């Protein structure tokens, strides 16, 4: 039941991002910001961080800052800008630990968990950049369908290697079908996007479902939103690579 609920939440968030990107691109940043909010609210619980509220605030500010700069500074080299934000995020994570007044228990776990969540939400900014690639709005739709189908397949009662490979293959198939409805001429770039996005989504799902916090409501939502968030820059990088 937990896997089904997580998959449904992922599909809903991916659908929201895909719909916003295709129908009304100015709303894309708002949809991505919602995904970031969901990840931030549950990241501390999901990863079992000792100071979840402070970590959640830091993750939220990092993710929203990434979405804001890619929205309002479109002429700046985005990947370089996100790399700078990543460096600043690391410094803020250490500053967060210095401000703790609980004896700084589990210091290493707190820093690594907070930074991991920051990286995840920072990657969400790539969704905002996708319409500016050669694939245009089709890139948003293809990537959203790919991650949504891959996450939906994780709800299937599969064990062993089928449980790992079926979501991956399903996500690729979803990308190919989505490309046929949007830009069938660019089937190869869509296929490449589907391969990488599906691999990232399926891999992150396998990683996060093992955490004890994934069985709590907030942790479940964060685990569902994390793959949707993380594949944004993955899809953007692939789109730029294969289309020039």
N, C-alpha and C positions, 0 to 999 in steps of 0.2 A: 504493500500500500504506500509506503514511504517513497519508493522509486517512482510509482505512478504519479503521486502528487508533485514530486520534484520535476518530473518530465513535463507535466501539464503547466507548471509555473514557467518553465523554460520556454515552452512553446508559446505561451501567452506573451512573454516579454519579447521574444524574437519576433513574433507577429506584430507587436506594437511598433518595434523599431523598423521593421520592413515596411509596414503600412505608412508610417510617418515619412520614411525616406522616399517612397514612390509617390504618394498622394500630395504631401505637403512638406517638402524638404526643410523649410524654416522650423517645423515642429520636430525635426529629427534630433536636434540638440536637447529638447525637452524630454523626448522619449529616452534618449541615452542617459540623461541626468537622472531619470527615474530608476533605470537599471543600476546606476552607480549608488543611488540611495539605498536600494534593496541590499546590495552587496555590503555597503558600509554598516547598515543597521545590524546585520547578522554576522559579520565577519569575526567579531570578538568571541561570540558564542560558538560559532562553527569551529574556530581554531583553538578554543579553550584558552584565550588570552587572559592574563591576570587582572588587567584593567580594561575591560571591554568598552566602557563608555568613552574613555579618552581615545582609545584606538579607533573606535567608530567615527568620532569627530574628525580625527586626523585623516582617515581614509576618505571620508566624505569630502573634506576640503580639497584633498589631492585630486580626486576624481572630477569634481565640479570645476576646479581650476583648469584641468586638462581640457575639458569640454569647452570651457569659456574661451581659452586662448585659440583653440582651433576654429572656433566659430567666429570670433571677432578679429583674428589676425590671420586671415587666409593666405596672405602673401609671404608669410614667414615660413622657412623650411620646417615642416611639421615634425619630422622625425628627430631633427636636431633639437627642436624646442622641447619635445617630450623627453629626450635624454637629459636635458637640463633640469626639467621638472623631476625626473627620477633621482638625480643627485640631490636636489633640494629635499625631496621626500625622505631620503635616508638621513639627512641632517635633522629634519623635523622629528623623525622617529626616535633619534637619540635625545633630542630636546624633551620629547614626551617622557622618556624614562627619567630624565633628571628632575622633572617636576613631580614625579610620583612620591607619595608620602606613606607608602605601605611597606617600606623596607625593600622595595624593588625585588620582590620574590619572582622567580622564573624570569630573570632579566633577559637571558638569551632567547628564550621562547617568545617573550613579548616583542622584542625587537624584530626577530625574523618573521614572526606571524604578522606584525603590523606592516612591515615592508612588503611582504608577499601580497597582502591585500591591497596595498597602495599600487603595486605594479599592475595588479589585475584591473583596478578601476582606471588607472592611467591609460591602459591599452584600449579602454572603451572610446577614447577620443577619436580613434581611427574610423569609427562609424560616421562621424561628422565629415571626415575628409573623403569618404568613398564617392560621393556624387561628383567630386572634382576630378576623378580619374577618367581615363578614356572610356571606361565602361559606363560612366554616368550613374543614373538612378538604378540601372539594371544591376550594378554591383551590390547595392544595398539589398535589393530583393533576393538576389542569388545567395548572398552570404547569410541573410536571415533565414531563408528556406533551408539552407544547408545545415545550419546549427540547430534549427527547430526540429528538422527530421532526425538528425543524429541524436538529439536529446530525447525525442519521442521514442526512438528505438531502444533506449536504455531501460524503458519500462517493461520490456519483454522479459519473461522469466527464463533467461538464458544464463548458463554457467560456463565457466572455462573459456576456451578461445572463441566460441560463438558470441559470448557476451561482450568480448572485446572488439571483434571484427564486424559484427552486424551493424552497430551504430555508425561505424566508419564508412562502410559500404553504402548504408542507407543515406547518409549525409551527402555522399558524392552523387548518388542517383537523384536526390532532391535538387542538387545544384544544376544538374544537367536538364532536368524537367523544367526548372524555373527559367533557365536560359532559353529554352524553346518558346516560352511565353513572352520573353522580354527582348532578347537580342540573339536570335539563333545564329547570326553570322559569326558571333564571337563565342562559339561553343568551346573552343580550346581554353581561352582564359577563364571561362566559367568552370570548366572541368578542373583546372589548376586551383582555382579558388576553393572549389568544393573539397578537393583532396586535403588541402592544408587546414581549412576551417573544420572539417569533420574530424581530422586527426587531433586538432587542438581541443575541440569540444569533448570528444570521447575520452581523450586522455585525462583532461581535467576532471571529468565526471568520475572516472575510476579512482583518481587520487582523493577527491573530496568526500566521496561516499564512505570512505573508511574512517573518517573522523567521528568521534563520539558526538560532537555537537551537531552533526547532520541529522540526528534523531529528534532535535528540538524544533519547534516551529520557526524561530528566527534563523537558526542554523540551516534548516531545510530550504528556506527562501534564499539565503545567501548562496548555498550550494547550487541552487537552480539558476540564479542570476549570474554567477561567476563565469560560466562558459560563454554566455551571451556577451558579457562585458569584455572578456579577454580576447575574443576573436575579432574585435573591431580593427585593431591595428594589424593583426595577422592578415585579414582580408585586404586591407589597404596596401600593405607591403607587397602582397602577391599581385594585386591588380596593377600596381605600378611596374612591377618586375616584368610581367608578361605582356603588358601593353605599351611599355616604354614611356 
